[in-house]
Structures are given as C-alpha cells and as structure tokens.
Amino acid sequence: MDIFELAATLGDELKKHEVLVALDAARKSYESDTQLKALMTEYEVQQIAMQKETSKGEIDTHMIDMIQARINELYKTITENEVYLALEKAQNDVNELMNKVNGIITAHITGEEPGCTHNCATCRGCH
C-alpha cells in the first residue's frame, strides 16, 4: 500500500470516528435551523449596512450607533444559540482530533513527540 492509499484509508476511518460523526450531525442541525439562518442573514446585512454607512462622506453617528447595537445584539443571540454552540464544539473537537493525528504522524516521522522538550516529565516520554 502506498502513502496515498494509506492516507485515503485513514480518511475513511476518520469519517467513522465519533467526533466526525458528531460534527456531521451538528452541521446538519445548523443548516436546517431556519431561525438561526435568518439571524445570520440579518447579521450579514447589518455588517454591509455598517460598511456603507461608514464609507459615506457625511457620517451619521446616530445611524452607526443603531446599526452597531443591532449587530451586537445579533452576535450575542447567534453565539448563545444551542445549535451554534453545538457546531462550534464539534468543530473544536475535530480540530483537537486532527491535531492529535498529525502529532502522531509527526512523531513517527521525526522520532520525537510533538513539542518535545526532551524532559520526559512533560509528556509520555521519548520513543
């Protein structure tokens, strides 16, 4: 088996891992949440409105303050949404898994644990 076949096999196995299965489920929930989509769309529209307002020759600070207040409110609502939080957690879990996988691969290539300080008290010890 060559290196690319091994990589494909690893990818196939990773797809089955509970962390990636959870990410897929979280992504589907996120994509099907119409209320969250509406909030995200409004957030983007408010961002565009802010850009347009601040690029005008004569700046209306009252309008900018109103737009910014709405942006802040939307941001808070979005980032506290359970579906959004579940997706964010799932993405972080996948990043952690991939960092571990990459660390193991790197350790086998270099012969050193990732971030090896040569002080075996800080890790599992050198191999």
N, CA, C and O atoms as CSV, one atom per row, in Angstrom:
chain,resi,resn,atom,element,x,y,z
A,1,MET,N,N,0.853,-1.176,0.000
A,1,MET,CA,C,0.000,0.000,0.000
A,1,MET,C,C,0.900,1.241,0.000
A,1,MET,O,O,1.802,1.359,0.829
A,2,ASP,N,N,0.645,2.176,-0.948
A,2,ASP,CA,C,1.472,3.382,-0.976
A,2,ASP,C,C,0.918,4.442,-0.021
A,2,ASP,O,O,-0.147,4.270,0.571
A,3,ILE,N,N,1.647,5.516,0.111
A,3,ILE,CA,C,1.317,6.562,1.080
A,3,ILE,C,C,-0.056,7.178,0.828
A,3,ILE,O,O,-0.753,7.530,1.780
A,4,PHE,N,N,-0.457,7.315,-0.434
A,4,PHE,CA,C,-1.746,7.917,-0.756
A,4,PHE,C,C,-2.904,6.982,-0.434
A,4,PHE,O,O,-3.974,7.425,-0.015
A,5,GLU,N,N,-2.683,5.696,-0.632
A,5,GLU,CA,C,-3.702,4.722,-0.244
A,5,GLU,C,C,-3.859,4.702,1.274
A,5,GLU,O,O,-4.974,4.600,1.787
A,6,LEU,N,N,-2.735,4.798,1.991
A,6,LEU,CA,C,-2.794,4.864,3.449
A,6,LEU,C,C,-3.553,6.113,3.908
A,6,LEU,O,O,-4.354,6.051,4.840
A,7,ALA,N,N,-3.296,7.238,3.253
A,7,ALA,CA,C,-3.986,8.486,3.601
A,7,ALA,C,C,-5.485,8.353,3.341
A,7,ALA,O,O,-6.298,8.811,4.144
A,8,ALA,N,N,-5.856,7.724,2.215
A,8,ALA,CA,C,-7.270,7.519,1.900
A,8,ALA,C,C,-7.931,6.606,2.936
A,8,ALA,O,O,-9.063,6.846,3.356
A,9,THR,N,N,-7.217,5.565,3.338
A,9,THR,CA,C,-7.738,4.653,4.357
A,9,THR,C,C,-7.909,5.381,5.687
A,9,THR,O,O,-8.917,5.209,6.372
A,10,LEU,N,N,-6.927,6.185,6.042
A,10,LEU,CA,C,-7.022,6.970,7.271
A,10,LEU,C,C,-8.228,7.907,7.199
A,10,LEU,O,O,-8.981,8.027,8.166
A,11,GLY,N,N,-8.410,8.569,6.060
A,11,GLY,CA,C,-9.558,9.453,5.885
A,11,GLY,C,C,-10.880,8.716,6.037
A,11,GLY,O,O,-11.810,9.219,6.668
A,12,ASP,N,N,-10.961,7.521,5.455
A,12,ASP,CA,C,-12.184,6.714,5.565
A,12,ASP,C,C,-12.455,6.335,7.021
A,12,ASP,O,O,-13.601,6.365,7.470
A,13,GLU,N,N,-11.419,5.985,7.742
A,13,GLU,CA,C,-11.573,5.618,9.156
A,13,GLU,C,C,-11.943,6.835,10.003
A,13,GLU,O,O,-12.769,6.739,10.910
A,14,LEU,N,N,-11.328,7.976,9.701
A,14,LEU,CA,C,-11.649,9.192,10.443
A,14,LEU,C,C,-13.118,9.580,10.266
A,14,LEU,O,O,-13.753,10.046,11.212
A,15,LYS,N,N,-13.659,9.391,9.064
A,15,LYS,CA,C,-15.072,9.713,8.812
A,15,LYS,C,C,-15.993,8.948,9.747
A,15,LYS,O,O,-17.078,9.426,10.079
A,16,LYS,N,N,-15.572,7.767,10.174
A,16,LYS,CA,C,-16.385,6.914,11.046
A,16,LYS,C,C,-16.220,7.285,12.522
A,16,LYS,O,O,-17.019,6.864,13.359
A,17,HIS,N,N,-15.200,8.062,12.843
A,17,HIS,CA,C,-14.907,8.407,14.237
A,17,HIS,C,C,-16.056,9.217,14.831
A,17,HIS,O,O,-16.643,10.061,14.154
A,18,GLU,N,N,-16.369,8.961,16.081
A,18,GLU,CA,C,-17.498,9.624,16.743
A,18,GLU,C,C,-17.426,11.149,16.679
A,18,GLU,O,O,-18.459,11.814,16.611
A,19,VAL,N,N,-16.232,11.698,16.701
A,19,VAL,CA,C,-16.067,13.147,16.660
A,19,VAL,C,C,-16.512,13.706,15.308
A,19,VAL,O,O,-17.169,14.745,15.247
A,20,LEU,N,N,-16.156,13.021,14.238
A,20,LEU,CA,C,-16.570,13.475,12.910
A,20,LEU,C,C,-18.044,13.189,12.646
A,20,LEU,O,O,-18.702,13.951,11.936
A,21,VAL,N,N,-18.561,12.125,13.195
A,21,VAL,CA,C,-19.992,11.836,13.095
A,21,VAL,C,C,-20.778,12.928,13.816
A,21,VAL,O,O,-21.812,13.381,13.324
A,22,ALA,N,N,-20.287,13.350,14.983
A,22,ALA,CA,C,-20.942,14.422,15.739
A,22,ALA,C,C,-20.884,15.746,14.972
A,22,ALA,O,O,-21.847,16.512,14.988
A,23,LEU,N,N,-19.763,16.017,14.303
A,23,LEU,CA,C,-19.658,17.232,13.503
A,23,LEU,C,C,-20.677,17.213,12.371
A,23,LEU,O,O,-21.326,18.225,12.108
A,24,ASP,N,N,-20.823,16.094,11.709
A,24,ASP,CA,C,-21.781,15.987,10.615
A,24,ASP,C,C,-23.203,16.250,11.124
A,24,ASP,O,O,-23.973,16.963,10.481
A,25,ALA,N,N,-23.543,15.679,12.265
A,25,ALA,CA,C,-24.879,15.879,12.841
A,25,ALA,C,C,-25.077,17.340,13.244
A,25,ALA,O,O,-26.144,17.910,13.014
A,26,ALA,N,N,-24.057,17.942,13.840
A,26,ALA,CA,C,-24.147,19.345,14.251
A,26,ALA,C,C,-24.278,20.257,13.038
A,26,ALA,O,O,-25.023,21.236,13.069
A,27,ARG,N,N,-23.563,19.938,11.983
A,27,ARG,CA,C,-23.624,20.733,10.750
A,27,ARG,C,C,-25.022,20.653,10.133
A,27,ARG,O,O,-25.557,21.658,9.665
A,28,LYS,N,N,-25.607,19.457,10.135
A,28,LYS,CA,C,-26.958,19.289,9.586
A,28,LYS,C,C,-27.985,20.064,10.410
A,28,LYS,O,O,-28.888,20.688,9.852
A,29,SER,N,N,-27.848,20.027,11.718
A,29,SER,CA,C,-28.750,20.797,12.582
A,29,SER,C,C,-28.620,22.285,12.307
A,29,SER,O,O,-29.616,23.003,12.216
A,30,TYR,N,N,-27.391,22.733,12.176
A,30,TYR,CA,C,-27.109,24.146,11.903
A,30,TYR,C,C,-27.733,24.566,10.570
A,30,TYR,O,O,-28.383,25.608,10.480
A,31,GLU,N,N,-27.530,23.753,9.550
A,31,GLU,CA,C,-28.025,24.084,8.213
A,31,GLU,C,C,-29.551,24.036,8.116
A,31,GLU,O,O,-30.138,24.697,7.259
A,32,SER,N,N,-30.191,23.264,8.984
A,32,SER,CA,C,-31.653,23.152,8.925
A,32,SER,C,C,-32.364,24.101,9.887
A,32,SER,O,O,-33.595,24.142,9.908
A,33,ASP,N,N,-31.622,24.853,10.675
A,33,ASP,CA,C,-32.225,25.781,11.640
A,33,ASP,C,C,-32.571,27.094,10.941
A,33,ASP,O,O,-31.708,27.952,10.754
A,34,THR,N,N,-33.840,27.245,10.557
A,34,THR,CA,C,-34.258,28.423,9.790
A,34,THR,C,C,-34.155,29.710,10.612
A,34,THR,O,O,-33.841,30.769,10.069
A,35,GLN,N,N,-34.413,29.623,11.898
A,35,GLN,CA,C,-34.321,30.812,12.747
A,35,GLN,C,C,-32.866,31.298,12.817
A,35,GLN,O,O,-32.599,32.496,12.723
A,36,LEU,N,N,-31.947,30.368,12.981
A,36,LEU,CA,C,-30.535,30.732,13.047
A,36,LEU,C,C,-30.066,31.286,11.703
A,36,LEU,O,O,-29.290,32.240,11.659
A,37,LYS,N,N,-30.535,30.689,10.612
A,37,LYS,CA,C,-30.186,31.196,9.275
A,37,LYS,C,C,-30.659,32.635,9.102
A,37,LYS,O,O,-29.940,33.474,8.559
A,38,ALA,N,N,-31.867,32.910,9.566
A,38,ALA,CA,C,-32.411,34.268,9.458
A,38,ALA,C,C,-31.562,35.248,10.263
A,38,ALA,O,O,-31.293,36.358,9.804
A,39,LEU,N,N,-31.145,34.851,11.441
A,39,LEU,CA,C,-30.283,35.707,12.263
A,39,LEU,C,C,-28.939,35.950,11.582
A,39,LEU,O,O,-28.430,37.071,11.577
A,40,MET,N,N,-28.370,34.894,11.009
A,40,MET,CA,C,-27.087,35.024,10.321
A,40,MET,C,C,-27.210,35.950,9.107
A,40,MET,O,O,-26.328,36.768,8.847
A,41,THR,N,N,-28.304,35.812,8.376
A,41,THR,CA,C,-28.531,36.666,7.211
A,41,THR,C,C,-28.665,38.120,7.642
A,41,THR,O,O,-28.067,39.009,7.038
A,42,GLU,N,N,-29.448,38.358,8.682
A,42,GLU,CA,C,-29.597,39.728,9.158
A,42,GLU,C,C,-28.262,40.276,9.647
A,42,GLU,O,O,-27.950,41.445,9.417
A,43,TYR,N,N,-27.483,39.453,10.309
A,43,TYR,CA,C,-26.163,39.880,10.786
A,43,TYR,C,C,-25.303,40.346,9.604
A,43,TYR,O,O,-24.661,41.395,9.665
A,44,GLU,N,N,-25.302,39.557,8.544
A,44,GLU,CA,C,-24.521,39.914,7.349
A,44,GLU,C,C,-25.038,41.204,6.717
A,44,GLU,O,O,-24.250,42.048,6.291
A,45,VAL,N,N,-26.360,41.358,6.655
A,45,VAL,CA,C,-26.960,42.570,6.100
A,45,VAL,C,C,-26.583,43.785,6.942
A,45,VAL,O,O,-26.278,44.850,6.406
A,46,GLN,N,N,-26.606,43.620,8.246
A,46,GLN,CA,C,-26.239,44.726,9.140
A,46,GLN,C,C,-24.758,45.088,8.975
A,46,GLN,O,O,-24.394,46.262,9.043
A,47,GLN,N,N,-23.917,44.095,8.762
A,47,GLN,CA,C,-22.491,44.350,8.523
A,47,GLN,C,C,-22.305,45.170,7.245
A,47,GLN,O,O,-21.504,46.104,7.210
A,48,ILE,N,N,-23.043,44.817,6.208
A,48,ILE,CA,C,-22.971,45.553,4.939
A,48,ILE,C,C,-23.481,46.971,5.128
A,48,ILE,O,O,-22.892,47.925,4.620
A,49,ALA,N,N,-24.590,47.105,5.867
A,49,ALA,CA,C,-25.138,48.440,6.139
A,49,ALA,C,C,-24.118,49.291,6.886
A,49,ALA,O,O,-23.980,50.484,6.618
A,50,MET,N,N,-23.410,48.676,7.820
A,50,MET,CA,C,-22.380,49.399,8.582
A,50,MET,C,C,-21.264,49.862,7.654
A,50,MET,O,O,-20.805,51.001,7.748
A,51,GLN,N,N,-20.831,48.984,6.764
A,51,GLN,CA,C,-19.769,49.365,5.820
A,51,GLN,C,C,-20.209,50.530,4.943
A,51,GLN,O,O,-19.447,51.471,4.720
A,52,LYS,N,N,-21.440,50.463,4.449
A,52,LYS,CA,C,-21.950,51.539,3.598
A,52,LYS,C,C,-22.061,52.846,4.377
A,52,LYS,O,O,-21.703,53.914,3.880
A,53,GLU,N,N,-22.556,52.743,5.592
A,53,GLU,CA,C,-22.752,53.947,6.408
A,53,GLU,C,C,-21.427,54.618,6.751
A,53,GLU,O,O,-21.323,55.845,6.734
A,54,THR,N,N,-20.418,53.811,7.062
A,54,THR,CA,C,-19.123,54.391,7.449
A,54,THR,C,C,-18.315,54.873,6.253
A,54,THR,O,O,-17.339,55.605,6.413
A,55,SER,N,N,-18.721,54.462,5.051
A,55,SER,CA,C,-17.971,54.916,3.879
A,55,SER,C,C,-18.576,56.177,3.259
A,55,SER,O,O,-18.045,56.714,2.286
A,56,LYS,N,N,-19.675,56.639,3.822
A,56,LYS,CA,C,-20.307,57.864,3.325
A,56,LYS,C,C,-19.432,59.070,3.670
A,56,LYS,O,O,-18.669,59.053,4.636
A,57,GLY,N,N,-19.564,60.099,2.867
A,57,GLY,CA,C,-18.819,61.326,3.131
A,57,GLY,C,C,-19.250,61.980,4.434
A,57,GLY,O,O,-18.416,62.417,5.228
A,58,GLU,N,N,-20.547,62.043,4.645
A,58,GLU,CA,C,-21.085,62.642,5.867
A,58,GLU,C,C,-21.581,61.509,6.759
A,58,GLU,O,O,-22.558,60.836,6.429
A,59,ILE,N,N,-20.918,61.301,7.869
A,59,ILE,CA,C,-21.215,60.165,8.745
A,59,ILE,C,C,-22.328,60.526,9.725
A,59,ILE,O,O,-22.287,61.554,10.400
A,60,ASP,N,N,-23.314,59.649,9.774
A,60,ASP,CA,C,-24.434,59.790,10.708
A,60,ASP,C,C,-24.134,58.903,11.914
A,60,ASP,O,O,-24.399,57.702,11.886
A,61,THR,N,N,-23.584,59.492,12.965
A,61,THR,CA,C,-23.174,58.705,14.141
A,61,THR,C,C,-24.355,58.022,14.817
A,61,THR,O,O,-24.207,56.933,15.371
A,62,HIS,N,N,-25.520,58.650,14.777
A,62,HIS,CA,C,-26.712,58.036,15.369
A,62,HIS,C,C,-27.050,56.739,14.621
A,62,HIS,O,O,-27.335,55.713,15.240
A,63,MET,N,N,-27.015,56.799,13.284
A,63,MET,CA,C,-27.306,55.609,12.478
A,63,MET,C,C,-26.258,54.533,12.725
A,63,MET,O,O,-26.600,53.357,12.853
A,64,ILE,N,N,-25.009,54.910,12.793
A,64,ILE,CA,C,-23.933,53.949,13.060
A,64,ILE,C,C,-24.128,53.292,14.418
A,64,ILE,O,O,-23.954,52.081,14.557
A,65,ASP,N,N,-24.487,54.082,15.413
A,65,ASP,CA,C,-24.731,53.533,16.754
A,65,ASP,C,C,-25.887,52.536,16.743
A,65,ASP,O,O,-25.826,51.496,17.397
A,66,MET,N,N,-26.943,52.863,15.994
A,66,MET,CA,C,-28.096,51.959,15.911
A,66,MET,C,C,-27.724,50.648,15.220
A,66,MET,O,O,-28.102,49.567,15.672
A,67,ILE,N,N,-26.987,50.757,14.133
A,67,ILE,CA,C,-26.564,49.550,13.416
A,67,ILE,C,C,-25.646,48.713,14.301
A,67,ILE,O,O,-25.802,47.494,14.384
A,68,GLN,N,N,-24.697,49.358,14.954
A,68,GLN,CA,C,-23.762,48.629,15.811
A,68,GLN,C,C,-24.479,47.942,16.961
A,68,GLN,O,O,-24.132,46.819,17.325
A,69,ALA,N,N,-25.470,48.600,17.532
A,69,ALA,CA,C,-26.249,47.993,18.619
A,69,ALA,C,C,-26.961,46.735,18.115
A,69,ALA,O,O,-27.011,45.722,18.813
A,70,ARG,N,N,-27.508,46.808,16.905
A,70,ARG,CA,C,-28.200,45.648,16.345
A,70,ARG,C,C,-27.207,44.526,16.039
A,70,ARG,O,O,-27.487,43.355,16.291
A,71,ILE,N,N,-26.062,44.889,15.503
A,71,ILE,CA,C,-25.023,43.890,15.232
A,71,ILE,C,C,-24.625,43.185,16.523
A,71,ILE,O,O,-24.505,41.960,16.553
A,72,ASN,N,N,-24.424,43.943,17.571
A,72,ASN,CA,C,-24.034,43.362,18.864
A,72,ASN,C,C,-25.118,42.433,19.404
A,72,ASN,O,O,-24.825,41.360,19.933
A,73,GLU,N,N,-26.369,42.857,19.265
A,73,GLU,CA,C,-27.491,42.046,19.733
A,73,GLU,C,C,-27.581,40.738,18.947
A,73,GLU,O,O,-27.765,39.666,19.523
A,74,LEU,N,N,-27.450,40.842,17.629
A,74,LEU,CA,C,-27.483,39.646,16.789
A,74,LEU,C,C,-26.327,38.707,17.111
A,74,LEU,O,O,-26.512,37.494,17.208
A,75,TYR,N,N,-25.145,39.269,17.276
A,75,TYR,CA,C,-23.957,38.458,17.591
A,75,TYR,C,C,-24.179,37.671,18.881
A,75,TYR,O,O,-23.891,36.476,18.950
A,76,LYS,N,N,-24.688,38.348,19.887
A,76,LYS,CA,C,-24.942,37.697,21.178
A,76,LYS,C,C,-25.974,36.581,21.021
A,76,LYS,O,O,-25.787,35.482,21.542
A,77,THR,N,N,-27.055,36.863,20.310
A,77,THR,CA,C,-28.109,35.872,20.110
A,77,THR,C,C,-27.577,34.661,19.343
A,77,THR,O,O,-27.864,33.519,19.699
A,78,ILE,N,N,-26.811,34.915,18.305
A,78,ILE,CA,C,-26.262,33.829,17.484
A,78,ILE,C,C,-25.286,32.983,18.290
A,78,ILE,O,O,-25.391,31.757,18.303
A,79,THR,N,N,-24.348,33.622,18.954
A,79,THR,CA,C,-23.287,32.876,19.645
A,79,THR,C,C,-23.757,32.202,20.930
A,79,THR,O,O,-23.025,31.400,21.510
A,80,GLU,N,N,-24.960,32.518,21.378
A,80,GLU,CA,C,-25.529,31.833,22.541
A,80,GLU,C,C,-26.546,30.771,22.132
A,80,GLU,O,O,-27.090,30.070,22.985
A,81,ASN,N,N,-26.803,30.651,20.836
A,81,ASN,CA,C,-27.749,29.680,20.307
A,81,ASN,C,C,-27.192,28.263,20.496
A,81,ASN,O,O,-26.025,28.007,20.202
A,82,GLU,N,N,-28.034,27.348,20.988
A,82,GLU,CA,C,-27.590,25.967,21.264
A,82,GLU,C,C,-27.048,25.266,20.025
A,82,GLU,O,O,-26.053,24.544,20.103
A,83,VAL,N,N,-27.693,25.473,18.893
A,83,VAL,CA,C,-27.265,24.824,17.653
A,83,VAL,C,C,-25.900,25.359,17.234
A,83,VAL,O,O,-25.027,24.594,16.823
A,84,TYR,N,N,-25.719,26.666,17.337
A,84,TYR,CA,C,-24.440,27.297,17.009
A,84,TYR,C,C,-23.349,26.776,17.949
A,84,TYR,O,O,-22.254,26.434,17.503
A,85,LEU,N,N,-23.647,26.716,19.238
A,85,LEU,CA,C,-22.668,26.247,20.222
A,85,LEU,C,C,-22.297,24.786,19.987
A,85,LEU,O,O,-21.138,24.403,20.146
A,86,ALA,N,N,-23.281,23.972,19.609
A,86,ALA,CA,C,-23.010,22.556,19.336
A,86,ALA,C,C,-22.088,22.409,18.129
A,86,ALA,O,O,-21.181,21.577,18.130
A,87,LEU,N,N,-22.328,23.227,17.093
A,87,LEU,CA,C,-21.459,23.172,15.914
A,87,LEU,C,C,-20.053,23.642,16.261
A,87,LEU,O,O,-19.070,23.035,15.836
A,88,GLU,N,N,-19.956,24.707,17.022
A,88,GLU,CA,C,-18.648,25.226,17.420
A,88,GLU,C,C,-17.876,24.185,18.234
A,88,GLU,O,O,-16.682,23.985,18.015
A,89,LYS,N,N,-18.558,23.523,19.171
A,89,LYS,CA,C,-17.908,22.486,19.982
A,89,LYS,C,C,-17.459,21.322,19.106
A,89,LYS,O,O,-16.349,20.811,19.256
A,90,ALA,N,N,-18.328,20.912,18.196
A,90,ALA,CA,C,-17.991,19.793,17.307
A,90,ALA,C,C,-16.783,20.139,16.443
A,90,ALA,O,O,-15.911,19.296,16.234
A,91,GLN,N,N,-16.724,21.368,15.940
A,91,GLN,CA,C,-15.578,21.788,15.133
A,91,GLN,C,C,-14.297,21.804,15.968
A,91,GLN,O,O,-13.240,21.384,15.497
A,92,ASN,N,N,-14.393,22.287,17.197
A,92,ASN,CA,C,-13.222,22.287,18.082
A,92,ASN,C,C,-12.761,20.872,18.393
A,92,ASN,O,O,-11.561,20.605,18.456
A,93,ASP,N,N,-13.716,19.962,18.590
A,93,ASP,CA,C,-13.373,18.565,18.858
A,93,ASP,C,C,-12.660,17.935,17.657
A,93,ASP,O,O,-11.708,17.172,17.824
A,94,VAL,N,N,-13.125,18.258,16.449
A,94,VAL,CA,C,-12.475,17.742,15.239
A,94,VAL,C,C,-11.066,18.314,15.119
A,94,VAL,O,O,-10.130,17.587,14.786
A,95,ASN,N,N,-10.908,19.607,15.387
A,95,ASN,CA,C,-9.574,20.222,15.340
A,95,ASN,C,C,-8.632,19.538,16.325
A,95,ASN,O,O,-7.472,19.280,16.003
A,96,GLU,N,N,-9.126,19.248,17.514
A,96,GLU,CA,C,-8.309,18.568,18.526
A,96,GLU,C,C,-7.921,17.165,18.054
A,96,GLU,O,O,-6.770,16.752,18.198
A,97,LEU,N,N,-8.880,16.443,17.496
A,97,LEU,CA,C,-8.597,15.100,16.972
A,97,LEU,C,C,-7.550,15.161,15.868
A,97,LEU,O,O,-6.599,14.380,15.869
A,98,MET,N,N,-7.723,16.086,14.929
A,98,MET,CA,C,-6.789,16.194,13.813
A,98,MET,C,C,-5.399,16.605,14.298
A,98,MET,O,O,-4.397,16.141,13.755
A,99,ASN,N,N,-5.328,17.459,15.301
A,99,ASN,CA,C,-4.027,17.823,15.874
A,99,ASN,C,C,-3.346,16.607,16.494
A,99,ASN,O,O,-2.132,16.442,16.374
A,100,LYS,N,N,-4.129,15.758,17.156
A,100,LYS,CA,C,-3.565,14.532,17.736
A,100,LYS,C,C,-3.065,13.591,16.645
A,100,LYS,O,O,-1.975,13.029,16.749
A,101,VAL,N,N,-3.878,13.424,15.593
A,101,VAL,CA,C,-3.486,12.551,14.480
A,101,VAL,C,C,-2.215,13.088,13.835
A,101,VAL,O,O,-1.270,12.335,13.597
A,102,ASN,N,N,-2.191,14.385,13.552
A,102,ASN,CA,C,-0.998,14.985,12.954
A,102,ASN,C,C,0.208,14.864,13.869
A,102,ASN,O,O,1.328,14.657,13.402
A,103,GLY,N,N,-0.015,14.991,15.164
A,103,GLY,CA,C,1.079,14.827,16.122
A,103,GLY,C,C,1.672,13.429,16.099
A,103,GLY,O,O,2.887,13.252,16.175
A,104,ILE,N,N,0.795,12.440,15.993
A,104,ILE,CA,C,1.263,11.050,15.935
A,104,ILE,C,C,2.054,10.816,14.650
A,104,ILE,O,O,3.111,10.187,14.672
A,105,ILE,N,N,1.539,11.322,13.534
A,105,ILE,CA,C,2.248,11.174,12.262
A,105,ILE,C,C,3.613,11.847,12.340
A,105,ILE,O,O,4.625,11.273,11.939
A,106,THR,N,N,3.626,13.068,12.861
A,106,THR,CA,C,4.881,13.815,13.001
A,106,THR,C,C,5.857,13.070,13.902
A,106,THR,O,O,7.052,13.008,13.613
A,107,ALA,N,N,5.349,12.506,14.995
A,107,ALA,CA,C,6.220,11.773,15.916
A,107,ALA,C,C,6.853,10.571,15.227
A,107,ALA,O,O,8.011,10.243,15.488
A,108,HIS,N,N,6.108,9.919,14.359
A,108,HIS,CA,C,6.661,8.765,13.661
A,108,HIS,C,C,7.655,9.172,12.582
A,108,HIS,O,O,8.560,8.408,12.245
A,109,ILE,N,N,7.487,10.367,12.044
A,109,ILE,CA,C,8.431,10.857,11.037
A,109,ILE,C,C,9.721,11.324,11.690
A,109,ILE,O,O,10.814,10.985,11.237
A,110,THR,N,N,9.589,12.111,12.764
A,110,THR,CA,C,10.760,12.743,13.385
A,110,THR,C,C,11.367,11.918,14.508
A,110,THR,O,O,12.536,12.090,14.853
A,111,GLY,N,N,10.578,11.033,15.071
A,111,GLY,CA,C,11.071,10.259,16.209
A,111,GLY,C,C,10.900,10.999,17.526
A,111,GLY,O,O,11.308,10.501,18.575
A,112,GLU,N,N,10.305,12.172,17.482
A,112,GLU,CA,C,10.067,12.957,18.706
A,112,GLU,C,C,8.584,13.242,18.848
A,112,GLU,O,O,7.860,13.409,17.866
A,113,GLU,N,N,8.155,13.291,20.101
A,113,GLU,CA,C,6.783,13.700,20.371
A,113,GLU,C,C,6.626,15.159,19.964
A,113,GLU,O,O,7.575,15.935,20.082
A,114,PRO,N,N,5.437,15.550,19.482
A,114,PRO,CA,C,5.231,16.959,19.136
A,114,PRO,C,C,5.490,17.843,20.350
A,114,PRO,O,O,5.048,17.540,21.458
A,115,GLY,N,N,6.200,18.923,20.132
A,115,GLY,CA,C,6.504,19.838,21.223
A,115,GLY,C,C,7.445,19.229,22.245
A,115,GLY,O,O,7.446,19.635,23.408
A,116,CYS,N,N,8.244,18.261,21.826
A,116,CYS,CA,C,9.132,17.566,22.752
A,116,CYS,C,C,10.124,18.548,23.366
A,116,CYS,O,O,10.817,19.293,22.673
A,117,THR,N,N,10.161,18.516,24.686
A,117,THR,CA,C,11.094,19.392,25.417
A,117,THR,C,C,12.322,18.614,25.854
A,117,THR,O,O,13.234,19.166,26.470
A,118,HIS,N,N,12.339,17.329,25.532
A,118,HIS,CA,C,13.381,16.405,25.983
A,118,HIS,C,C,13.382,16.263,27.502
A,118,HIS,O,O,14.347,15.775,28.090
A,119,ASN,N,N,12.305,16.688,28.121
A,119,ASN,CA,C,12.072,16.466,29.538
A,119,ASN,C,C,10.865,15.546,29.592
A,119,ASN,O,O,9.729,15.999,29.460
A,120,CYS,N,N,11.107,14.255,29.785
A,120,CYS,CA,C,10.058,13.253,29.673
A,120,CYS,C,C,8.974,13.396,30.751
A,120,CYS,O,O,7.952,12.713,30.688
A,121,ALA,N,N,9.184,14.261,31.718
A,121,ALA,CA,C,8.149,14.521,32.717
A,121,ALA,C,C,6.998,15.328,32.115
A,121,ALA,O,O,5.903,15.365,32.676
A,122,THR,N,N,7.249,15.982,30.960
A,122,THR,CA,C,6.209,16.818,30.345
A,122,THR,C,C,5.358,16.052,29.336
A,122,THR,O,O,4.399,16.613,28.806
A,123,CYS,N,N,5.679,14.786,29.052
A,123,CYS,CA,C,4.912,14.016,28.076
A,123,CYS,C,C,4.967,12.535,28.438
A,123,CYS,O,O,5.283,12.174,29.572
A,124,ARG,N,N,4.652,11.671,27.450
A,124,ARG,CA,C,4.688,10.240,27.701
A,124,ARG,C,C,6.085,9.663,27.610
A,124,ARG,O,O,6.286,8.466,27.816
A,125,GLY,N,N,7.040,10.504,27.304
A,125,GLY,CA,C,8.408,10.027,27.170
A,125,GLY,C,C,8.784,9.788,25.737
A,125,GLY,O,O,7.921,9.560,24.889
A,126,CYS,N,N,10.060,9.839,25.459
A,126,CYS,CA,C,10.561,9.650,24.100
A,126,CYS,C,C,10.517,8.175,23.746
A,126,CYS,O,O,10.596,7.305,24.614
A,127,HIS,N,N,10.390,7.915,22.469
A,127,HIS,CA,C,10.353,6.519,21.972
A,127,HIS,C,C,11.673,6.119,21.400
A,127,HIS,O,O,11.828,4.989,20.938
